[in-house]
């Protein structure tokens, strides 16, 4: 299991947040390089936003079992988060505070 860390410049004004890495992100260690990343690249290009000027991250730094984010919960109704999810949320809050972006897209 490979951690996928945030990428982007310190002080970025735009932060893009996904749920968790997929297989391609896990293999490369880079967020948003798979199918969702290709869509994101097109949307950013259409909006005139340089991906290199954004911080890209995920709630979780590890890929969930079977790519199912529900596996980070104790129950099927997704009401009781596992400790690993709570830790991911805490880490993400700290990232947001440290980067202090003007815009967050999640």
Backbone torsions as a table, in degrees:
resi	resn	phi	psi	omega
1	UNK	NA	116.9	-178.2
2	UNK	-100.3	136.1	175.3
3	UNK	-76.9	139.0	175.2
4	UNK	-110.3	107.1	-176.0
5	UNK	-87.1	158.1	176.5
6	UNK	-62.1	151.8	173.2
7	UNK	-129.6	153.4	177.3
8	UNK	132.6	167.0	-175.2
9	UNK	-76.6	148.9	171.6
10	UNK	-61.4	140.8	178.2
11	UNK	75.9	16.0	178.0
12	UNK	-58.5	143.9	-179.2
13	UNK	-87.5	-17.1	-179.8
14	UNK	-123.8	130.8	176.9
15	UNK	-120.9	127.7	179.6
16	UNK	-110.9	124.9	-173.1
17	UNK	-122.2	126.0	173.4
18	UNK	-105.7	178.3	178.6
19	UNK	-73.9	-59.3	-174.5
20	UNK	-161.0	159.2	178.0
21	UNK	-66.4	151.6	170.4
22	UNK	-98.7	-168.9	-177.0
23	UNK	-61.6	-43.0	-178.4
24	UNK	-68.1	-38.2	177.4
25	UNK	-65.7	-41.5	178.5
26	UNK	-62.9	-39.6	-178.4
27	UNK	-68.7	-34.5	-176.1
28	UNK	-98.7	-22.4	-175.6
29	UNK	78.3	14.4	-177.2
30	UNK	-120.3	129.5	179.2
31	UNK	-70.6	147.9	173.3
32	UNK	59.5	50.7	174.0
33	UNK	-111.7	-9.2	179.4
34	UNK	-86.5	-151.7	-178.7
35	UNK	-57.9	-45.6	178.9
36	UNK	-63.5	-35.2	178.5
37	UNK	-66.1	-37.3	178.1
38	UNK	-65.3	-42.1	176.6
39	UNK	-63.5	-45.9	179.5
40	UNK	-58.7	-43.8	179.5
41	UNK	-57.7	-42.6	178.6
42	UNK	-64.8	-42.4	179.1
43	UNK	-64.8	-42.2	178.1
44	UNK	-63.7	-43.8	179.4
45	UNK	-60.3	-45.8	179.5
46	UNK	-61.4	-31.8	-179.2
47	UNK	-86.9	-3.7	-179.4
48	UNK	74.5	26.8	-179.1
49	UNK	-106.4	130.3	178.4
50	UNK	-82.8	117.8	-179.5
51	UNK	-54.4	-34.9	-177.7
52	UNK	-66.6	-16.0	179.4
53	UNK	-94.6	0.9	-178.4
54	UNK	-107.6	155.2	168.3
55	UNK	-95.7	129.8	177.9
56	UNK	-114.6	130.2	-177.7
57	UNK	-152.4	179.2	177.2
58	UNK	-135.5	159.3	173.1
59	UNK	-59.7	-46.3	179.4
60	UNK	-108.8	144.1	178.5
61	UNK	-94.7	-2.0	179.0
62	UNK	-121.7	150.7	179.2
63	UNK	-76.7	133.0	178.3
64	UNK	-72.3	154.8	176.0
65	UNK	-55.6	131.8	-179.9
66	UNK	58.2	24.5	-177.6
67	UNK	53.7	30.0	-178.1
68	UNK	-109.8	106.6	-179.0
69	UNK	-58.6	-25.1	177.5
70	UNK	-59.0	-20.4	178.3
71	UNK	-70.2	-8.8	175.0
72	UNK	-88.3	8.0	178.6
73	UNK	-117.8	154.9	178.5
74	UNK	-76.9	-26.1	-172.8
75	UNK	-129.9	159.6	-178.3
76	UNK	-69.4	-21.8	-180.0
77	UNK	-81.3	-2.6	178.5
78	UNK	58.2	41.1	177.8
79	UNK	-103.3	-22.3	-176.7
80	UNK	-118.2	99.5	-178.9
81	UNK	-72.1	145.3	173.5
82	UNK	-72.9	160.1	179.8
83	UNK	-56.0	-37.7	-178.6
84	UNK	-62.0	-35.4	177.5
85	UNK	-70.6	-41.6	177.7
86	UNK	-61.2	-38.8	177.2
87	UNK	-65.4	-40.1	178.1
88	UNK	-63.4	-41.0	178.6
89	UNK	-64.7	-42.4	178.9
90	UNK	-62.5	-44.1	178.6
91	UNK	-61.4	-43.8	-179.7
92	UNK	-63.1	-41.9	177.0
93	UNK	-57.5	-43.0	178.7
94	UNK	-65.0	-39.1	176.5
95	UNK	-60.2	-45.8	-179.1
96	UNK	-61.4	-44.5	179.2
97	UNK	-61.7	-44.8	-177.0
98	UNK	-68.8	-38.4	-178.1
99	UNK	-81.8	-36.7	178.1
100	UNK	55.1	55.0	-178.5
101	UNK	-71.6	159.0	174.1
102	UNK	-80.2	-31.2	-176.1
103	UNK	-131.7	134.6	173.7
104	UNK	-121.3	126.3	176.3
105	UNK	-115.2	121.3	-178.0
106	UNK	-129.2	NA	NA
